[in-house]
Amino acid sequence: MASTQVYGFDKQSGGDVRLTSEEGVGTTMHLYRAALRKMRSLLPRRTTGPILTGVVTLSLGERESSIWDPRLHGLYEYWKERSGSRRFPGRRDIDPMEVPYILPHIMLIDVLRNPLRFRVRVHGTERVRRANYDLTGKLLDEIPTLEYRNYALQRCMGLIKTAEPTLVHFARELDGRFYRYEAVWLPLSEDGKKVTQLICALVYQN
C-alpha cells in the first residue's frame, strides 16, 4: 500500500519510481525526476552547453543488481568473466566482436603517466553523435565544455586510485533539454596491478 501511494504521489509530481530487490537484503525504492526537476529549477538558465545536475556513484562489487540497462549488465558480466581469478583483465583479454551491442556506446581511454593524462583511443559512434564532437586520438583535456571536462578528469583520476568497477547514474541539462544516463566504468591492466586503460560505457535513458 505504501509503495502504491508513493508511486502515485511521485507520478503526480512528474517523477518516476523503480524497485530493485536483492535476496537477503530486501527491496529498495528509487525515486527519480521529481527531485531532479526541482534541482533543475534552481539552476541558472543557459542557452548552450551542459549543466551537471546530479550524480549517483556506486561500487559495482556490491551493487551489480543496480545496473538497469541490459547492455551495460552484459558488458560488466563479460568484464568479470575475462578477469578470471585476477582483479581485472587486460586489453588483450577483451574481444570487441564478443560485445558488439555496446560498441557504439563506449569510450576506451588510455592512461598516460608522467604526467598523468587520459587519451581517448575509441569514441563510440553513439557517444560522438550525442556529444557533437569526436575525441578519438585526443586527450580528455580537449573536451570543449569546462564542467564536463572537469567531471570526466576527476572520474578518471578517482578510478586510477580505487581501481574499482563503478556504476554511475547521472542527470544533466544540455541546451535546454534534460537527460538521464547510466554509465559503467571498468578498469583494465596489462600487469594486473596498475590501471593502464579505462572502459566507459554510457547509455542514455531518454
N, CA and C atoms as a LAMMPS dump frame, in Angstrom:
ITEM: TIMESTEP
0
ITEM: NUMBER OF ATOMS
618
ITEM: BOX BOUNDS ff ff ff
-5.0000000000000000e+02 5.0000000000000000e+02
-5.0000000000000000e+02 5.0000000000000000e+02
-5.0000000000000000e+02 5.0000000000000000e+02
ITEM: ATOMS id mol type element x y z
1 1 1 N 0.832 -1.197 0
2 1 2 C 0 0 0
3 1 3 C 0.868 1.249 0
4 2 1 N 1.914 1.258 0.849
5 2 2 C 2.784 2.435 0.924
6 2 3 C 3.46 2.697 -0.398
7 3 1 N 3.942 1.618 -1.069
8 3 2 C 4.615 1.798 -2.344
9 3 3 C 3.665 2.345 -3.391
10 4 1 N 2.394 1.915 -3.349
11 4 2 C 1.396 2.418 -4.292
12 4 3 C 1.156 3.9 -4.08
13 5 1 N 1.092 4.34 -2.836
14 5 2 C 0.875 5.747 -2.531
15 5 3 C 2.058 6.59 -2.977
16 6 1 N 3.278 6.09 -2.719
17 6 2 C 4.464 6.825 -3.149
18 6 3 C 4.516 6.927 -4.658
19 7 1 N 4.187 5.818 -5.34
20 7 2 C 4.192 5.818 -6.802
21 7 3 C 3.236 6.874 -7.343
22 8 1 N 2.006 6.902 -6.782
23 8 2 C 1.027 7.866 -7.248
24 8 3 C 1.457 9.287 -6.991
25 9 1 N 2.02 9.546 -5.804
26 9 2 C 2.476 10.892 -5.481
27 9 3 C 3.613 11.325 -6.396
28 10 1 N 4.581 10.415 -6.637
29 10 2 C 5.727 10.775 -7.463
30 10 3 C 5.303 11.023 -8.903
31 11 1 N 4.381 10.228 -9.419
32 11 2 C 3.883 10.426 -10.766
33 11 3 C 3.183 11.769 -10.901
34 12 1 N 2.386 12.134 -9.892
35 12 2 C 1.69 13.405 -9.935
36 12 3 C 2.651 14.581 -9.933
37 13 1 N 3.806 14.404 -9.322
38 13 2 C 4.781 15.489 -9.259
39 13 3 C 5.81 15.407 -10.365
40 14 1 N 5.521 14.567 -11.386
41 14 2 C 6.412 14.471 -12.539
42 14 3 C 7.59 13.558 -12.334
43 15 1 N 7.469 12.626 -11.405
44 15 2 C 8.596 11.761 -11.093
45 15 3 C 8.456 10.359 -11.655
46 16 1 N 9.36 9.491 -11.209
47 16 2 C 9.385 8.109 -11.664
48 16 3 C 9.833 7.252 -10.494
49 17 1 N 9.462 5.989 -10.514
50 17 2 C 9.779 5.077 -9.421
51 17 3 C 10.332 3.786 -9.999
52 18 1 N 11.418 3.277 -9.39
53 18 2 C 11.949 1.963 -9.754
54 18 3 C 12.155 1.173 -8.47
55 19 1 N 11.836 -0.118 -8.531
56 19 2 C 12.034 -1.007 -7.4
57 19 3 C 13.099 -2.026 -7.751
58 20 1 N 14.06 -2.231 -6.848
59 20 2 C 15.058 -3.274 -7.029
60 20 3 C 15.051 -4.155 -5.796
61 21 1 N 15.112 -5.468 -6.012
62 21 2 C 15.083 -6.417 -4.902
63 21 3 C 16.354 -7.232 -4.879
64 22 1 N 16.832 -7.523 -3.704
65 22 2 C 18.042 -8.319 -3.543
66 22 3 C 17.808 -9.318 -2.426
67 23 1 N 18.049 -10.593 -2.724
68 23 2 C 17.778 -11.643 -1.753
69 23 3 C 18.591 -11.415 -0.484
70 24 1 N 17.921 -11.512 0.639
71 24 2 C 18.592 -11.336 1.915
72 24 3 C 18.753 -9.893 2.343
73 25 1 N 18.431 -8.965 1.428
74 25 2 C 18.571 -7.542 1.724
75 25 3 C 17.224 -6.868 1.787
76 26 1 N 16.386 -7.148 0.75
77 26 2 C 15.068 -6.537 0.705
78 26 3 C 14.857 -5.764 -0.571
79 27 1 N 13.872 -4.907 -0.568
80 27 2 C 13.509 -4.123 -1.743
81 27 3 C 13.847 -2.666 -1.508
82 28 1 N 14.474 -2.054 -2.521
83 28 2 C 14.833 -0.64 -2.462
84 28 3 C 13.994 0.121 -3.472
85 29 1 N 13.432 1.23 -3.042
86 29 2 C 12.649 2.085 -3.929
87 29 3 C 13.496 3.288 -4.323
88 30 1 N 13.635 3.519 -5.643
89 30 2 C 14.393 4.645 -6.162
90 30 3 C 13.414 5.655 -6.749
91 31 1 N 13.485 6.896 -6.304
92 31 2 C 12.608 7.953 -6.791
93 31 3 C 13.426 8.881 -7.683
94 32 1 N 12.889 9.179 -8.879
95 32 2 C 13.625 9.969 -9.852
96 32 3 C 12.771 11.1 -10.408
97 33 1 N 13.446 12.046 -11.003
98 33 2 C 12.889 13.129 -11.804
99 33 3 C 12.192 14.2 -10.976
100 34 1 N 11.412 13.82 -9.983
101 34 2 C 10.791 14.873 -9.187
102 34 3 C 11.876 15.699 -8.5
103 35 1 N 12.8 15.02 -7.827
104 35 2 C 13.887 15.736 -7.166
105 35 3 C 14.808 16.393 -8.186
106 36 1 N 15.052 15.69 -9.295
107 36 2 C 15.935 16.249 -10.305
108 36 3 C 15.325 17.477 -10.961
109 37 1 N 14.015 17.446 -11.18
110 37 2 C 13.36 18.619 -11.736
111 37 3 C 13.441 19.801 -10.784
112 38 1 N 13.34 19.508 -9.493
113 38 2 C 13.486 20.58 -8.522
114 38 3 C 14.889 21.162 -8.593
115 39 1 N 15.905 20.283 -8.705
116 39 2 C 17.269 20.758 -8.867
117 39 3 C 17.394 21.616 -10.105
118 40 1 N 16.762 21.158 -11.186
119 40 2 C 16.829 21.868 -12.452
120 40 3 C 16.257 23.278 -12.329
121 41 1 N 15.164 23.424 -11.552
122 41 2 C 14.528 24.726 -11.427
123 41 3 C 15.406 25.713 -10.677
124 42 1 N 16.361 25.194 -9.888
125 42 2 C 17.238 26.068 -9.126
126 42 3 C 18.488 26.461 -9.889
127 43 1 N 18.709 25.833 -11.064
128 43 2 C 19.919 26.101 -11.829
129 43 3 C 19.782 27.369 -12.646
130 44 1 N 20.886 28.09 -12.887
131 44 2 C 20.824 29.252 -13.757
132 44 3 C 20.538 28.832 -15.192
133 45 1 N 19.815 29.649 -15.915
134 45 2 C 19.469 29.337 -17.298
135 45 3 C 20.639 29.598 -18.227
136 46 1 N 20.788 28.684 -19.218
137 46 2 C 21.818 28.852 -20.24
138 46 3 C 21.193 28.564 -21.592
139 47 1 N 21.808 29.097 -22.605
140 47 2 C 21.319 28.824 -23.949
141 47 3 C 22.105 27.707 -24.605
142 48 1 N 23.374 27.517 -24.204
143 48 2 C 24.196 26.454 -24.769
144 48 3 C 25.019 25.829 -23.662
145 49 1 N 25.527 24.619 -23.964
146 49 2 C 26.418 23.939 -23.037
147 49 3 C 25.678 23.149 -21.991
148 50 1 N 26.336 22.117 -21.412
149 50 2 C 25.685 21.26 -20.42
150 50 3 C 25.777 21.82 -19.017
151 51 1 N 24.813 21.468 -18.201
152 51 2 C 24.855 21.752 -16.772
153 51 3 C 24.8 20.404 -16.063
154 52 1 N 25.764 20.143 -15.199
155 52 2 C 25.782 18.887 -14.458
156 52 3 C 24.851 19.037 -13.27
157 53 1 N 23.846 18.186 -13.168
158 53 2 C 22.808 18.396 -12.172
159 53 3 C 22.749 17.335 -11.095
160 54 1 N 23.252 16.147 -11.308
161 54 2 C 23.17 15.145 -10.259
162 54 3 C 23.91 13.876 -10.629
163 55 1 N 24.653 13.322 -9.673
164 55 2 C 25.419 12.109 -9.915
165 55 3 C 25.232 11.165 -8.739
166 56 1 N 24.943 9.903 -9.025
167 56 2 C 24.926 8.86 -8.01
168 56 3 C 25.944 7.808 -8.426
169 57 1 N 26.938 7.542 -7.588
170 57 2 C 28.023 6.622 -7.917
171 57 3 C 28.009 5.437 -6.96
172 58 1 N 28.124 4.226 -7.511
173 58 2 C 28.11 3.011 -6.713
174 58 3 C 29.272 2.12 -7.112
175 59 1 N 29.886 1.465 -6.137
176 59 2 C 30.885 0.455 -6.437
177 59 3 C 30.172 -0.811 -6.905
178 60 1 N 30.542 -1.314 -8.078
179 60 2 C 29.826 -2.448 -8.647
180 60 3 C 30.092 -3.748 -7.922
181 61 1 N 31.138 -3.794 -7.132
182 61 2 C 31.422 -5.028 -6.414
183 61 3 C 30.268 -5.469 -5.531
184 62 1 N 29.491 -4.506 -5.039
185 62 2 C 28.392 -4.826 -4.139
186 62 3 C 27.037 -4.441 -4.716
187 63 1 N 26.995 -3.788 -5.884
188 63 2 C 25.748 -3.221 -6.383
189 63 3 C 25.452 -3.625 -7.823
190 64 1 N 25.842 -4.817 -8.214
191 64 2 C 25.611 -5.248 -9.589
192 64 3 C 24.13 -5.203 -9.948
193 65 1 N 23.262 -5.497 -8.994
194 65 2 C 21.831 -5.524 -9.266
195 65 3 C 21.276 -4.141 -9.553
196 66 1 N 22.072 -3.09 -9.307
197 66 2 C 21.617 -1.726 -9.556
198 66 3 C 21.767 -1.311 -11.015
199 67 1 N 22.396 -2.142 -11.842
200 67 2 C 22.526 -1.82 -13.271
201 67 3 C 21.175 -2.033 -13.938
202 68 1 N 20.65 -0.99 -14.57
203 68 2 C 19.342 -1.088 -15.215
204 68 3 C 19.439 -1.609 -16.642
205 69 1 N 20.367 -1.055 -17.418
206 69 2 C 20.404 -1.359 -18.849
207 69 3 C 21.025 -2.737 -19.095
208 70 1 N 20.353 -3.616 -19.856
209 70 2 C 20.882 -4.97 -20.075
210 70 3 C 22.199 -4.982 -20.84
211 71 1 N 22.437 -3.974 -21.685
212 71 2 C 23.71 -3.915 -22.414
213 71 3 C 24.862 -3.639 -21.455
214 72 1 N 24.652 -2.739 -20.515
215 72 2 C 25.686 -2.459 -19.529
216 72 3 C 25.906 -3.654 -18.608
217 73 1 N 24.814 -4.309 -18.256
218 73 2 C 24.929 -5.504 -17.405
219 73 3 C 25.699 -6.597 -18.138
220 74 1 N 25.422 -6.758 -19.434
221 74 2 C 26.133 -7.76 -20.222
222 74 3 C 27.617 -7.464 -20.316
223 75 1 N 27.971 -6.186 -20.488
224 75 2 C 29.38 -5.809 -20.551
225 75 3 C 30.077 -6.074 -19.227
226 76 1 N 29.408 -5.763 -18.129
227 76 2 C 30.014 -5.993 -16.816
228 76 3 C 30.235 -7.487 -16.569
229 77 1 N 29.269 -8.303 -16.943
230 77 2 C 29.424 -9.748 -16.797
231 77 3 C 30.59 -10.261 -17.652
232 78 1 N 30.711 -9.713 -18.856
233 78 2 C 31.814 -10.099 -19.745
234 78 3 C 33.148 -9.694 -19.13
235 79 1 N 33.227 -8.487 -18.576
236 79 2 C 34.45 -8 -17.939
237 79 3 C 34.851 -8.913 -16.777
238 80 1 N 33.879 -9.318 -15.972
239 80 2 C 34.176 -10.218 -14.853
240 80 3 C 34.666 -11.573 -15.351
241 81 1 N 34.016 -12.068 -16.392
242 81 2 C 34.419 -13.364 -16.947
243 81 3 C 35.847 -13.316 -17.473
244 82 1 N 36.195 -12.237 -18.163
245 82 2 C 37.537 -12.108 -18.735
246 82 3 C 38.585 -11.822 -17.66
247 83 1 N 38.142 -11.352 -16.492
248 83 2 C 39.086 -11.127 -15.389
249 83 3 C 39.583 -12.445 -14.824
250 84 1 N 38.722 -13.461 -14.819
251 84 2 C 39.113 -14.743 -14.243
252 84 3 C 39.414 -14.598 -12.771
253 85 1 N 40.567 -15.101 -12.354
254 85 2 C 40.965 -15.013 -10.948
255 85 3 C 41.706 -13.716 -10.643
256 86 1 N 41.913 -12.901 -11.669
257 86 2 C 42.635 -11.638 -11.481
258 86 3 C 41.676 -10.539 -11.03
259 87 1 N 42.252 -9.439 -10.571
260 87 2 C 41.424 -8.317 -10.131
261 87 3 C 40.696 -7.675 -11.305
262 88 1 N 41.381 -7.583 -12.454
263 88 2 C 40.765 -7.064 -13.668
264 88 3 C 41.515 -7.577 -14.891
265 89 1 N 40.864 -7.584 -16.06
266 89 2 C 41.509 -8.086 -17.277
267 89 3 C 42.385 -7.016 -17.916
268 90 1 N 43.136 -7.444 -18.939
269 90 2 C 43.894 -6.51 -19.756
270 90 3 C 43.173 -6.271 -21.071
271 91 1 N 43.651 -5.31 -21.827
272 91 2 C 43.037 -5.018 -23.124
273 91 3 C 43.075 -6.234 -24.037
274 92 1 N 44.132 -7.015 -23.959
275 92 2 C 44.268 -8.187 -24.833
276 92 3 C 43.217 -9.248 -24.535
277 93 1 N 42.599 -9.179 -23.36
278 93 2 C 41.573 -10.152 -22.984
279 93 3 C 40.197 -9.803 -23.526
280 94 1 N 40.036 -8.578 -24.022
281 94 2 C 38.741 -8.085 -24.474
282 94 3 C 38.642 -8.171 -25.993
283 95 1 N 37.667 -8.912 -26.484
284 95 2 C 37.422 -9.03 -27.921
285 95 3 C 36.166 -8.237 -28.265
286 96 1 N 36.292 -7.11 -28.976
287 96 2 C 35.121 -6.296 -29.299
288 96 3 C 34.023 -7.063 -30.029
289 97 1 N 34.397 -8.091 -30.782
290 97 2 C 33.401 -8.866 -31.531
291 97 3 C 32.49 -9.66 -30.604
292 98 1 N 32.894 -9.823 -29.353
293 98 2 C 32.066 -10.56 -28.391
294 98 3 C 31.07 -9.656 -27.655
295 99 1 N 31.231 -8.341 -27.824
296 99 2 C 30.29 -7.399 -27.18
297 99 3 C 29.854 -6.321 -28.186
298 100 1 N 29.379 -6.718 -29.365
299 100 2 C 29.053 -5.723 -30.403
300 100 3 C 27.915 -4.797 -30.01
301 101 1 N 27.041 -5.252 -29.123
302 101 2 C 25.866 -4.481 -28.728
303 101 3 C 26.211 -3.192 -27.975
304 102 1 N 27.411 -3.125 -27.414
305 102 2 C 27.77 -1.965 -26.597
306 102 3 C 28.78 -1.051 -27.291
307 103 1 N 29.348 -1.469 -28.4
308 103 2 C 30.432 -0.718 -29.026
309 103 3 C 30.075 0.729 -29.359
310 104 1 N 28.867 1.039 -29.871
311 104 2 C 28.566 2.451 -30.157
312 104 3 C 28.527 3.328 -28.921
313 105 1 N 28.471 2.707 -27.742
314 105 2 C 28.266 3.462 -26.502
315 105 3 C 29.51 3.545 -25.627
316 106 1 N 30.648 3.057 -26.122
317 106 2 C 31.821 3.009 -25.255
318 106 3 C 32.818 4.116 -25.569
319 107 1 N 33.649 4.373 -24.574
320 107 2 C 34.852 5.166 -24.74
321 107 3 C 35.99 4.357 -24.118
322 108 1 N 37.028 4.106 -24.9
323 108 2 C 38.217 3.411 -24.404
324 108 3 C 39.304 4.449 -24.205
325 109 1 N 39.808 4.523 -22.981
326 109 2 C 40.717 5.602 -22.601
327 109 3 C 42.057 5.021 -22.171
328 110 1 N 43.14 5.511 -22.776
329 110 2 C 44.489 5.137 -22.367
330 110 3 C 44.917 6.005 -21.19
331 111 1 N 45.558 5.375 -20.201
332 111 2 C 46.105 6.111 -19.069
333 111 3 C 47.577 6.405 -19.347
334 112 1 N 47.907 7.663 -19.495
335 112 2 C 49.291 8.089 -19.72
336 112 3 C 49.856 8.606 -18.404
337 113 1 N 51.116 8.328 -18.154
338 113 2 C 51.705 8.729 -16.876
339 113 3 C 52.954 9.585 -17.102
340 114 1 N 53.268 10.327 -16.048
341 114 2 C 54.454 11.198 -16.039
342 114 3 C 54.476 12.207 -17.191
343 115 1 N 53.522 13.134 -17.212
344 115 2 C 52.473 13.387 -16.213
345 115 3 C 51.226 12.545 -16.492
346 116 1 N 50.341 12.458 -15.474
347 116 2 C 49.114 11.687 -15.614
348 116 3 C 48.15 12.408 -16.55
349 117 1 N 47.781 11.728 -17.642
350 117 2 C 46.813 12.267 -18.598
351 117 3 C 45.98 11.107 -19.129
352 118 1 N 44.907 11.449 -19.851
353 118 2 C 43.982 10.435 -20.348
354 118 3 C 43.692 10.709 -21.826
355 119 1 N 44.033 9.734 -22.662
356 119 2 C 43.852 9.883 -24.114
357 119 3 C 42.788 8.907 -24.602
358 120 1 N 41.872 9.393 -25.404
359 120 2 C 40.77 8.581 -25.91
360 120 3 C 41.248 7.774 -27.116
361 121 1 N 41.229 6.451 -26.967
362 121 2 C 41.597 5.576 -28.074
363 121 3 C 40.399 5.297 -28.97
364 122 1 N 39.228 5.104 -28.36
365 122 2 C 37.995 4.835 -29.11
366 122 3 C 36.873 5.694 -28.534
367 123 1 N 36.149 6.389 -29.411
368 123 2 C 34.974 7.165 -29.017
369 123 3 C 33.801 6.634 -29.83
370 124 1 N 32.915 5.881 -29.186
371 124 2 C 31.823 5.193 -29.878
372 124 3 C 30.938 6.135 -30.679
373 125 1 N 30.377 5.619 -31.76
374 125 2 C 29.615 6.452 -32.692
375 125 3 C 28.397 7.11 -32.044
376 126 1 N 27.712 6.393 -31.148
377 126 2 C 26.547 6.978 -30.482
378 126 3 C 26.985 8.063 -29.5
379 127 1 N 28.124 7.847 -28.855
380 127 2 C 28.659 8.87 -27.958
381 127 3 C 29.027 10.127 -28.732
382 128 1 N 29.633 9.932 -29.893
383 128 2 C 30.016 11.071 -30.741
384 128 3 C 28.776 11.831 -31.201
385 129 1 N 27.75 11.078 -31.597
386 129 2 C 26.523 11.716 -32.077
387 129 3 C 25.873 12.552 -30.984
388 130 1 N 25.852 12.029 -29.786
389 130 2 C 25.229 12.746 -28.677
390 130 3 C 26.029 13.986 -28.283
391 131 1 N 27.357 13.84 -28.284
392 131 2 C 28.213 14.931 -27.811
393 131 3 C 28.448 16.003 -28.864
394 132 1 N 28.297 15.622 -30.138
395 132 2 C 28.588 16.535 -31.255
396 132 3 C 30.072 16.87 -31.364
397 133 1 N 30.913 15.978 -30.875
398 133 2 C 32.349 16.093 -31.107
399 133 3 C 32.962 14.703 -30.976
400 134 1 N 34.114 14.519 -31.63
401 134 2 C 34.804 13.224 -31.64
402 134 3 C 36.152 13.385 -30.951
403 135 1 N 36.351 12.64 -29.878
404 135 2 C 37.587 12.736 -29.109
405 135 3 C 38.617 11.673 -29.474
406 136 1 N 38.348 10.864 -30.482
407 136 2 C 39.281 9.797 -30.847
408 136 3 C 40.678 10.373 -31.086
409 137 1 N 41.672 9.829 -30.384
410 137 2 C 43.044 10.284 -30.531
411 137 3 C 43.369 11.546 -29.752
412 138 1 N 42.4 12.077 -28.998
413 138 2 C 42.604 13.329 -28.271
414 138 3 C 42.63 13.08 -26.767
415 139 1 N 43.103 14.057 -26.026
416 139 2 C 43.119 13.989 -24.576
417 139 3 C 41.782 14.454 -24.015
418 140 1 N 41.437 13.934 -22.827
419 140 2 C 40.212 14.408 -22.18
420 140 3 C 40.288 15.897 -21.871
421 141 1 N 41.5 16.436 -21.769
422 141 2 C 41.67 17.878 -21.564
423 141 3 C 41.077 18.69 -22.71
424 142 1 N 40.815 18.037 -23.841
425 142 2 C 40.286 18.736 -25.019
426 142 3 C 38.763 18.698 -25.102
427 143 1 N 38.087 18.124 -24.091
428 143 2 C 36.623 18.208 -24.057
429 143 3 C 36.243 19.687 -24.056
430 144 1 N 35.401 20.115 -24.978
431 144 2 C 35.166 21.554 -25.153
432 144 3 C 34.427 22.239 -24.009
433 145 1 N 33.663 21.486 -23.211
434 145 2 C 32.872 22.098 -22.145
435 145 3 C 33.579 21.924 -20.806
436 146 1 N 33.82 23.038 -20.13
437 146 2 C 34.621 23.022 -18.909
438 146 3 C 34.021 22.128 -17.831
439 147 1 N 32.703 22.251 -17.575
440 147 2 C 32.084 21.48 -16.499
441 147 3 C 32.243 19.979 -16.721
442 148 1 N 31.945 19.537 -17.943
443 148 2 C 32.023 18.104 -18.21
444 148 3 C 33.474 17.635 -18.281
445 149 1 N 34.37 18.482 -18.762
446 149 2 C 35.795 18.137 -18.791
447 149 3 C 36.301 17.877 -17.376
448 150 1 N 35.966 18.767 -16.447
449 150 2 C 36.407 18.589 -15.06
450 150 3 C 35.82 17.323 -14.451
451 151 1 N 34.535 17.064 -14.743
452 151 2 C 33.903 15.854 -14.22
453 151 3 C 34.614 14.6 -14.742
454 152 1 N 34.86 14.542 -16.062
455 152 2 C 35.486 13.365 -16.667
456 152 3 C 36.89 13.138 -16.118
457 153 1 N 37.659 14.199 -15.965
458 153 2 C 39.018 14.066 -15.441
459 153 3 C 39.006 13.594 -13.984
460 154 1 N 38.109 14.143 -13.185
461 154 2 C 38.008 13.71 -11.79
462 154 3 C 37.574 12.257 -11.695
463 155 1 N 36.641 11.855 -12.552
464 155 2 C 36.187 10.466 -12.557
465 155 3 C 37.349 9.528 -12.882
466 156 1 N 38.126 9.857 -13.901
467 156 2 C 39.251 9.003 -14.294
468 156 3 C 40.317 8.951 -13.208
469 157 1 N 40.642 10.08 -12.613
470 157 2 C 41.652 10.097 -11.559
471 157 3 C 41.195 9.289 -10.346
472 158 1 N 39.903 9.343 -10.054
473 158 2 C 39.38 8.538 -8.963
474 158 3 C 39.487 7.055 -9.241
475 159 1 N 39.233 6.662 -10.484
476 159 2 C 39.308 5.246 -10.846
477 159 3 C 40.739 4.734 -10.836
478 160 1 N 41.693 5.6 -11.149
479 160 2 C 43.095 5.206 -11.068
480 160 3 C 43.463 4.85 -9.629
481 161 1 N 42.906 5.592 -8.675
482 161 2 C 43.22 5.358 -7.266
483 161 3 C 42.518 4.119 -6.714
484 162 1 N 41.221 3.986 -7.037
485 162 2 C 40.45 2.886 -6.442
486 162 3 C 40.556 1.591 -7.241
487 163 1 N 40.714 1.714 -8.567
488 163 2 C 40.759 0.556 -9.472
489 163 3 C 39.525 -0.327 -9.322
490 164 1 N 38.393 0.288 -8.993
491 164 2 C 37.156 -0.457 -8.778
492 164 3 C 36.163 -0.209 -9.913
493 165 1 N 35.506 -1.269 -10.432
494 165 2 C 34.431 -1.056 -11.41
495 165 3 C 33.333 -0.219 -10.774
496 166 1 N 32.824 0.738 -11.526
497 166 2 C 31.939 1.744 -10.939
498 166 3 C 30.709 1.958 -11.802
499 167 1 N 29.574 2.115 -11.144
500 167 2 C 28.306 2.423 -11.81
501 167 3 C 27.938 3.868 -11.507
502 168 1 N 27.519 4.601 -12.537
503 168 2 C 27.141 5.999 -12.373
504 168 3 C 25.744 6.214 -12.941
505 169 1 N 24.86 6.794 -12.129
506 169 2 C 23.573 7.303 -12.6
507 169 3 C 23.683 8.819 -12.605
508 170 1 N 23.414 9.418 -13.752
509 170 2 C 23.783 10.819 -13.976
510 170 3 C 22.61 11.562 -14.59
511 171 1 N 22.402 12.787 -14.143
512 171 2 C 21.392 13.657 -14.756
513 171 3 C 22.069 14.939 -15.191
514 172 1 N 21.751 15.41 -16.396
515 172 2 C 22.364 16.637 -16.887
516 172 3 C 21.383 17.396 -17.767
517 173 1 N 21.583 18.695 -17.847
518 173 2 C 20.816 19.52 -18.756
519 173 3 C 21.746 19.965 -19.864
520 174 1 N 21.305 19.806 -21.104
521 174 2 C 22.128 20.141 -22.256
522 174 3 C 21.287 20.905 -23.257
523 175 1 N 21.677 22.161 -23.504
524 175 2 C 20.991 23.004 -24.481
525 175 3 C 19.486 23.055 -24.248
526 176 1 N 19.11 23.213 -22.985
527 176 2 C 17.702 23.386 -22.665
528 176 3 C 16.908 22.105 -22.522
529 177 1 N 17.533 20.948 -22.717
530 177 2 C 16.845 19.668 -22.56
531 177 3 C 17.468 18.89 -21.395
532 178 1 N 16.647 18.056 -20.785
533 178 2 C 17.066 17.299 -19.599
534 178 3 C 17.338 15.856 -19.992
535 179 1 N 18.506 15.343 -19.613
536 179 2 C 18.901 13.987 -19.977
537 179 3 C 19.267 13.199 -18.718
538 180 1 N 19.057 11.888 -18.801
539 180 2 C 19.474 10.986 -17.734
540 180 3 C 20.195 9.815 -18.388
541 181 1 N 21.327 9.449 -17.825
542 181 2 C 22.028 8.304 -18.396
543 181 3 C 22.637 7.448 -17.299
544 182 1 N 22.998 6.249 -17.72
545 182 2 C 23.657 5.275 -16.847
546 182 3 C 24.979 4.905 -17.484
547 183 1 N 26.025 4.822 -16.672
548 183 2 C 27.346 4.503 -17.202
549 183 3 C 28.045 3.488 -16.31
550 184 1 N 28.841 2.637 -16.942
551 184 2 C 29.684 1.686 -16.23
552 184 3 C 31.133 1.987 -16.59
553 185 1 N 31.961 2.167 -15.568
554 185 2 C 33.398 2.385 -15.748
555 185 3 C 34.141 1.118 -15.312
556 186 1 N 35.002 0.606 -16.203
557 186 2 C 35.701 -0.646 -15.935
558 186 3 C 37.204 -0.469 -16.166
559 187 1 N 38.036 -0.781 -15.173
560 187 2 C 39.487 -0.656 -15.34
561 187 3 C 40.085 -1.867 -16.061
562 188 1 N 41.157 -1.612 -16.807
563 188 2 C 41.943 -2.66 -17.448
564 188 3 C 43.395 -2.496 -17.014
565 189 1 N 44.133 -3.601 -16.987
566 189 2 C 45.521 -3.546 -16.565
567 189 3 C 46.35 -4.553 -17.353
568 190 1 N 47.495 -4.117 -17.812
569 190 2 C 48.377 -5.016 -18.551
570 190 3 C 49.264 -5.848 -17.627
571 191 1 N 49.521 -5.355 -16.425
572 191 2 C 50.373 -6.108 -15.5
573 191 3 C 49.602 -6.665 -14.309
574 192 1 N 48.269 -6.448 -14.29
575 192 2 C 47.45 -6.957 -13.198
576 192 3 C 47.531 -6.138 -11.929
577 193 1 N 48.258 -5.036 -11.951
578 193 2 C 48.425 -4.213 -10.753
579 193 3 C 48.015 -2.761 -11.001
580 194 1 N 48.576 -2.176 -12.029
581 194 2 C 48.369 -0.758 -12.305
582 194 3 C 47.359 -0.585 -13.432
583 195 1 N 46.409 0.316 -13.246
584 195 2 C 45.399 0.564 -14.273
585 195 3 C 46.048 1.243 -15.478
586 196 1 N 45.901 0.632 -16.648
587 196 2 C 46.511 1.173 -17.863
588 196 3 C 45.478 1.687 -18.867
589 197 1 N 44.23 1.239 -18.751
590 197 2 C 43.16 1.723 -19.616
591 197 3 C 41.845 1.71 -18.843
592 198 1 N 40.895 2.493 -19.336
593 198 2 C 39.557 2.538 -18.752
594 198 3 C 38.526 2.375 -19.853
595 199 1 N 37.509 1.573 -19.577
596 199 2 C 36.341 1.491 -20.452
597 199 3 C 35.211 2.255 -19.783
598 200 1 N 34.62 3.181 -20.514
599 200 2 C 33.41 3.848 -20.035
600 200 3 C 32.296 3.562 -21.036
601 201 1 N 31.305 2.789 -20.626
602 201 2 C 30.13 2.506 -21.464
603 201 3 C 28.958 3.308 -20.916
604 202 1 N 28.316 4.082 -21.775
605 202 2 C 27.299 5.032 -21.328
606 202 3 C 26.074 4.907 -22.214
607 203 1 N 24.894 4.784 -21.59
608 203 2 C 23.641 4.639 -22.319
609 203 3 C 22.646 5.66 -21.792
610 204 1 N 22.127 6.493 -22.693
611 204 2 C 21.091 7.458 -22.309
612 204 3 C 19.772 6.734 -22.129
613 205 1 N 18.983 7.207 -21.19
614 205 2 C 17.717 6.557 -20.864
615 205 3 C 16.507 7.302 -21.423
616 206 1 N 16.739 8.348 -22.2
617 206 2 C 15.625 9.062 -22.817
618 206 3 C 16.013 9.487 -24.222
